[in-house]
Structure formats: C-alpha cells, structure tokens
Amino acid sequence: MKSSAKARKAPPSSTCITSPVQDYLDKLQQRLQKMNSGTVATYIPELGKADPDWFGVCLVSADGQVYEAGNTQKTFTIQSISKPFTYGLALEDHGREQILKKVWVEPSGEAFNSISLDPATGRPLNPMINAGAIATTSLVRGKTAQQKIHRILDAFTRYTGRRLEVDDKVYGSESDTGHRNRAIAHMLRNFDIITEEPTTGLEAYFMQCSILVNCRDLGIMAATLANAGVNPVTGEVAAKREHVESMLSVMSSCGMYDAAGEWVYNVGMPAKSGVAGGILAVLPGQLGIGVFSPRLDSHGNSVRGIEVCREISRSFDLHMFNTPPLRKSSIRRKVKANEVGSNRLRHKKEAEILQAFGGRIVKIEIQGELTFATAEVVVREAVDTAAEWDCLMLDFGHVQMADEAAAQLLTDLAARMAPADKKLVLTAVDHLSDLKQSMQKKFKQLSPRRVRIFQDADLAMEWCENELIESRIKRLHSNHRVSLKDCELLTGFLQEQLEVIFKLLVSKNFRKGSRIIRTGERADKFYFLMKGKVSVWVPIGKKAKKRLATFLPGMAFGEMAVLENSTRSADIKADSDIECYVFPVKKLQELAKEHPLIMIRLLNNISLVMAGRLRKANREISILCR
C-alpha cells in the first residue's frame, strides 16, 4: 500500500514562507539546548562516549509531514524504545491472549532494571521493564538470536521506512556488562516464562537495544503508531490496528518507568524512553514526536526530551485527555422525500402520492468520522424518530472514516429495524470497507425488501419512492406502453390534432444501453417516449457520472436543445429496450407553418412541463440551503 504523502522539511530560505510549526520547533530546540542538567549514561561503557550537547527534535504528522530541528540525523542506539515495537511483533506472532499469559501489563512503579516478577507465577509485570522485554524478545519467533534479530530488524524497517542495523560495539558492551539482565533471563527460565535456552532470547535482546536509529526515525516510528500502524511516509503497514492499541496502552501506563504517572499527568501522550537519550511520544490520530538528547535524569529519561514533549503538549493542547467536545454534528442534513426527491420524473398520480406520503421516507446525510460517539448520534436520531418514517436512508457520502464500534452500532440498528416493519437503505459506503462488510454480513440474514445498499444516493431514493408508491397504487412501470394521447406534451389535444402530429413523427426503437443523445451533437430532433425508460447523464469527473433525470412512458426528452437551436448538453441512454416517436426539427417547422394553433398549444404544454420541473427544483434547492 502506497501513500501520496512525502517526507519533507519546510524550506529554510528567507525568500520562502516557512511553516509556523517549523519555526516553533526551531525556536524550541534552540531554547532548550541551553539546559545542562542531567548526565550521560555510563553503566554501558559505549553509551558514555555520547556528546551531552547532541540534541535533535522531530515532529511528524499522522499524514506524513516531517518537521525537524537540531541533530536529527545523528545516530544513536534505540535501547528501551525498542520494547513496545518488539512487543507488537510478539503479539503478531502469538496473539494477545498467549502473550498476556507470559507478560502482564501492570505498572511496576520501579526502575527499568528491577526484577519485577509476580511472586506466584514469575510473570513480569509489564513489557516495558527489562524483565518483560527480555521475555517479549524471547517470544519472537526464531530458533537462534540471529533469526530473532533479523525479524525484529525487518519489523522496525517497516516503521522507519529505511533499513536499520545493529551497532556491534554497543551490542558487545551490553552483552559484556549485562549481568543483571542475565540473572533476570535465568529467573524467567526458572518460571517457564522463557521455555528455550535463555541466552538465545537474551542476546537477541542485547542486539535489539543496540539497533542504530536517528531522531527522524523515532518521529516516523511514532507517527506510524499515531496512524494506526500505517507508516504515513511510505504507506506500508507496520502493525495491525489492534496491536497498536495494545502497544500504546502499555506505553501510556509503563513507558516512562517509575515516572510514568507524572508523565501522563503533565504530558498526556503514550511514550517510551531509552538510556541513550531518545524519547518517542505518540498522540493517536494526530502526530508522533522523536527527541534525542543524551543527558538523563534520575529515572533514566532524557531531560531535554521530557521538556520538549511537555512544552509541545502545553503549547498546542495535545494532552490525550484534553479531548474537545463534539462541536459538529455527525448529521449533516435530514430531508424527506416530499421535500427533496429522486431525479426520476413522475407521472401526476405518482407525484401526488409522493407529495402526500413522501414524508414517510427520511434521508439522513452523515458527515465526518464515525466513532462510537458520533455514530450514537445517528442511531439515536433514527430510534427517536422511528414513528415518523417507514424507510430510512443513511447517506455516507460525506463520511471519511467509520471505525469498528460505529460499524457495530449501525449494524445492530439494521437488525432491529426489520422486525419493526421498517426499511433501511445505505448509500455511498464503498469507501468504508469495515462498515460495508459488516452490513453485508448482517444483510444476508435479512429480507432484501427490508435492507439495501446503493452506491448512488439518487438511485437509492428512487427505490424508496417506488416502494412507497407500490404500497398505495399500482405503479406505472416503464414496460407499459402508452398511446400518443397519454403524452404530457400532448395534453388537451383533439383527436384530429393528434392525427396531424402523428403524421409528422417517425417510429424508432432502441436497445437497452444505447446512447440516444450524445453531448455536443447538434439538436435536430426530440422524442416522445412510448415504452421503456431513459436517463440523462452528465460527467462529474474523469470517470464518474451523475444522473440528472429519468424519463418514463408518456414523457418527452431532448426538446429543450431543439427549441434553443443549440447542441446537446448531456448524454441520454436507454435504461431498457425502448419504443419512441421521433419529431424531427424539419417536421416541427412544417407544423408551425401549416398548423400554427397546434404549434402554439404544443409550446404552451412544453412551458407548463418545464415550469413544473423548475418549481420542483427551486423548492428542493431552498430546502437543501436551509
């Protein structure tokens, strides 16, 4: 899967307009560069070689815009920031239920290298402390340490968008000095949390912590989690949505070790730190932050990194619990069929039925992103007004996303409508795959007369109207042939006048799918439709078309361009096999010359028909503009 989003940095040239986000990040990095508190980690000798003045900040939006300031290309080892990502890989390998049997998710309140095991089961308290992380790495599939680290590197590459590698010197230093971690690994083996020889998973863990990344990598990894597991720069799926949920949960409660509670209180973003000086923070659905500065506090967290995240959170109100209330209703518009109907033109009796009873067809246009909260508004409206309608149309044309909770709510609504003798119609759901699949699965259990899916809202409205009409009168189907006297443009004509017109007409048939009128061609005739139906279509994009009207037996089409002496402005195609009479322009001119009174009456009828359609259009436009 590829995305059109490109990684990019705002241009620094003074001749260009720079992004205010980039400007903010530059000033923040320059100001916090002056912080000199904290010390570089030395318990792993190679980490002690870091320059304490290195400092980089990278912010990446959930759609792939990259902003960076300072030493963002300087590489360092990922250390404990690797833990949530390896945890995600273990979830992928074994599933949530099996992993929870081995590693729990409770904050320890202790240092990262504490031996926090359940005294009864030996299960580590969470995957963010060393004990849990060693267990998690051991659970990654692979018989050898090299096989495990190869799979871990492949997984991390999906998050960063570039191939990563292990720093062999840091790995050697970690392995040589990791005696406490060896003790933890053997304790895990003692409790059968690790079932293989403990050195295999332990060495893979040392290598995992020694993977080289830069600040930009951290920002993109964080943005991938913010984007539900999809790398917003490359478009590649790095993790399944349900695993991202679990990863962010343990990051939120345990990612900053014994300072996790204070972090959530002050910053309010799931995060993970590493003793090389990196911090990764995520605001789901919005952005990811990567920071690198080797000066650490007493908890092992980057001093400057903490301050960067705290200031960004406060400056832009990004605390995850500072969610604003819904300001925009998920219901964009609610209309009834007697207010705004389909583009199918109706005969008088059918139009009267729709005007009288069309209020029993309700169309709700939904907008925005559908979650539990926004979908509940739609469901509540449907339930509260159920006594007012027989057929409910839900139009999803203005919906960008519908999550599983929304799909479940709407599917349950459909299941409850059928026994209540209600009809439900969904439109424009092709781009909402979860919702469409959920609905289609449910619809298989229900009568097709009760639930339907249309891509086109206008065709959906026509179906609802047809159902309403047929419940009250025998609908005039398009396969019924009418006589010339039944044509709306010939209303009020005497028999001898009809005979005059009939002699000027040419009988013609068209097969279903035929293009009767083509856009741009000269208008030299118009048509009386005697049997079948035709529709008028105009292009609305490179491939898409929109139906402007559908004509039924007894109606005329193509007359406007003839009267204007202009070219055709739309295509007209046969929706079925049709029979019609063609009225050539030359014959129309002959009628005007030899029978002016008949011509006057014909023009008068055309004016009345056009006026009726114009009034309908004006009424609908005024309703839609409310």
Buried (B, 14 or more C-beta within 10 A) or exposed (E): EEBEBEBEBBEEEEEEEEBEBBEBBBEBBEEBBEBEEBEBBEEBBBBEEBEBEBBBBBBBBBBBBBBBBBBBEBBBBBBBBBBBBBBBBBBBBBEEEEBBEBBBBBBBBEBBBBBBBEEEEBBBBBBBBBBBBBBBBBBBEBEEBEBBBBBBBEBBBBBBBBEBEBBEEBBBBBBEBBEEBBEBBEBBBEBEBBEEEBBBBBBBBBBBBBBBBBBBBBBBBBBBBBBBBBBBBBBBBBBBEBBBBBBBBBBBBBBBBBBBEEBBEBBBBBBBBBBBBBBBBBBBEBBBBBBBBBBBBEBBBBBBBBBBBBBBBBEBEBBBEEEEEEEEBBBBBEBBBBBBBBBBBBBEBBBEBBBEBBBBBBBBBBBBBBBEEBBBBBBEBBEEEBEEBBBBBBBBBEBEBBBBBBBBBBBEBBBBBBEEEBBBBBBBBEBBEBBBEBBBEBBEEBEEEBBBBBEBBBBBBBBBBBBBBEEEEEBBEBEBEBEBEBBBBBBEBEEEBBEBBEEBBEEEEBEEEEEBBEBEEEBBBBBBBBBBBBBBBEEEEEEEBBBBBBBBBBBBBBBBBBBEEEEBBBBBBBBBBBBBBBBBBEBBEEBBEEBEEBBEBBBEBBEEBEEBEEEBEEEBEEEEEE
